[in-house]
Amino acid sequence: MRRLGTLAAVAGIALLAACGGNDSGDDTTAVPGDSGSDGSTEPAVPIVGSRWVLEELQAAGATIAGPADPQAYFEIGENGDVTGSTGCNGFSGSAEVSDSSITFQPLISTRRGCSGDLGQIDNSMLAVLSGEVTVEVSGDALTITNAEGESLTMQASDAPSTDL
């Protein structure tokens, strides 16, 4: 019986030590569901490995909603490969992702002619996904902005990946 009491005491001390450890070097306390200082309670969806669907495009002084069908989207794989569609043309290429930016290498795309909003989305989406862009992830929303101030607001999707 004494042995069981000693084992329980050691287990309790180990549990307290594990719960009390904070190797981050700051005095903050982790709160379940807290993802950071932006006020969001949802953990941020990772940029790499997620399918990002266009919700809204802001370019040339206009705001255009993403097409419902077919969806405009892109994905960046673990190896940096980019695949996607503007809703009109498919595209692929490569990118390097950091905490606050993505650097897209020149993307190749099909050249189907598109008019109206779909044509604007096609041209502007490919223009934004070019070179170095700034990124901000909040929960399951991603905002990508290029040097000219044009931006894409994307939403993480649980739709299965499709290759071009």
C-alpha positions in Angstrom: 0.0 0.0 0.0 2.9 2.3 0.8 4.3 1.6 -2.6 1.0 2.7 -4.3 1.0 5.9 -2.3 4.6 6.7 -3.4 3.7 6.0 -7.0 0.7 8.3 -6.8 2.8 11.1 -5.3 5.5 10.8 -8.0 2.8 10.8 -10.7 1.2 13.9 -9.2 4.5 15.8 -9.0 5.2 14.8 -12.7 1.7 16.0 -13.7 2.2 19.4 -11.9 5.6 19.9 -13.5 4.2 19.2 -16.9 1.3 21.5 -16.5 3.4 24.3 -15.0 6.1 24.3 -17.6 6.3 27.2 -20.0 9.3 27.2 -22.3 8.1 30.1 -24.4 10.0 32.7 -22.3 6.9 35.0 -21.9 4.5 35.5 -19.1 1.3 34.7 -21.1 -1.1 31.9 -20.3 -2.4 29.7 -23.1 -6.2 29.7 -23.2 -8.0 26.8 -25.0 -9.1 28.0 -28.4 -6.9 31.1 -28.3 -4.8 31.5 -31.4 -3.1 34.8 -30.8 -3.4 38.5 -30.3 -5.7 39.2 -33.2 -8.8 38.5 -31.2 -9.6 35.4 -33.2 -10.5 32.3 -31.2 -10.1 30.0 -34.2 -6.7 28.5 -34.9 -5.3 29.8 -38.2 -5.6 27.4 -41.1 -2.1 26.7 -42.6 -1.4 28.3 -46.0 0.5 25.2 -47.3 -1.6 22.1 -47.8 -5.0 24.0 -47.8 -7.3 24.7 -50.7 -8.1 28.4 -50.8 -11.3 29.5 -52.6 -11.8 33.1 -53.8 -14.4 35.0 -51.9 -13.7 38.5 -53.1 -11.3 40.4 -55.4 -10.3 44.0 -55.0 -8.6 45.4 -58.1 -8.7 48.5 -60.3 -11.0 50.2 -57.9 -13.6 47.5 -58.1 -14.7 44.8 -55.7 -15.9 41.5 -57.3 -17.2 38.4 -55.6 -15.6 35.1 -56.5 -17.5 32.9 -58.9 -19.7 30.3 -57.4 -19.3 27.7 -60.1 -16.7 26.9 -61.1 -14.8 28.1 -58.1 -11.6 30.2 -58.3 -9.1 28.6 -56.0 -5.4 27.7 -55.4 -3.4 25.3 -53.3 0.3 25.3 -52.4 1.7 21.8 -51.7 4.3 20.9 -49.1 6.9 20.9 -51.9 5.9 24.5 -53.0 3.9 23.4 -56.1 1.0 25.7 -56.8 -2.1 24.5 -58.6 -5.4 26.3 -59.1 -8.1 27.8 -61.3 -9.3 31.4 -61.8 -12.8 30.0 -62.6 -11.9 30.4 -66.3 -8.3 29.1 -66.6 -6.2 26.6 -64.8 -2.8 27.5 -63.6 0.3 26.0 -62.0 3.8 26.9 -60.8 5.7 27.2 -57.6 5.9 29.4 -54.5 7.9 29.9 -51.4 5.8 30.6 -48.2 7.0 32.6 -45.1 5.1 33.9 -42.1 4.0 37.1 -43.7 4.5 36.7 -47.4 4.4 34.3 -50.4 6.8 34.6 -53.3 5.2 33.2 -56.5 7.4 32.1 -59.4 5.8 32.9 -62.8 2.7 30.8 -63.1 1.7 29.1 -66.3 -2.0 29.0 -67.2 -4.3 27.9 -69.9 -5.5 30.7 -72.3 -9.2 30.3 -72.5 -10.9 33.6 -73.3 -13.1 35.0 -70.5 -15.4 38.1 -70.5 -17.2 40.1 -67.9 -16.5 39.6 -64.2 -15.0 36.2 -64.9 -12.5 37.9 -67.3 -11.7 40.5 -64.6 -11.2 37.8 -62.0 -9.0 35.8 -64.4 -6.7 38.7 -65.1 -6.6 40.1 -61.6 -6.2 36.8 -59.8 -3.2 35.9 -61.9 -1.8 39.5 -61.4 -2.0 39.2 -57.6 -0.5 35.7 -57.6 2.7 37.0 -59.1 6.0 37.8 -57.3 6.1 38.6 -53.6 2.8 39.3 -51.9 1.9 39.9 -48.3 -0.4 37.5 -46.6 -2.6 37.6 -43.5 -4.4 34.5 -42.1 -7.2 34.9 -39.6 -9.0 31.7 -38.8 -10.0 30.2 -42.1 -9.7 33.4 -44.1 -6.6 34.4 -46.1 -6.0 37.9 -47.5 -3.3 38.2 -50.2 -2.2 41.7 -51.3 0.3 42.6 -54.0 2.5 45.7 -54.2 -0.1 47.6 -56.2 -2.7 47.2 -53.4 -4.8 44.6 -55.3 -6.0 41.9 -53.0 -7.7 38.5 -52.9 -9.8 37.4 -49.9 -9.8 33.6 -49.8 -11.6 31.1 -47.7 -10.2 27.7 -46.7 -12.2 24.9 -48.2 -12.5 21.3 -47.2 -13.1 20.3 -50.9 -10.8 17.6 -52.1 -7.7 18.5 -54.0 -7.8 18.1 -57.8 -4.8 18.1 -60.1 -4.9 20.0 -63.4 
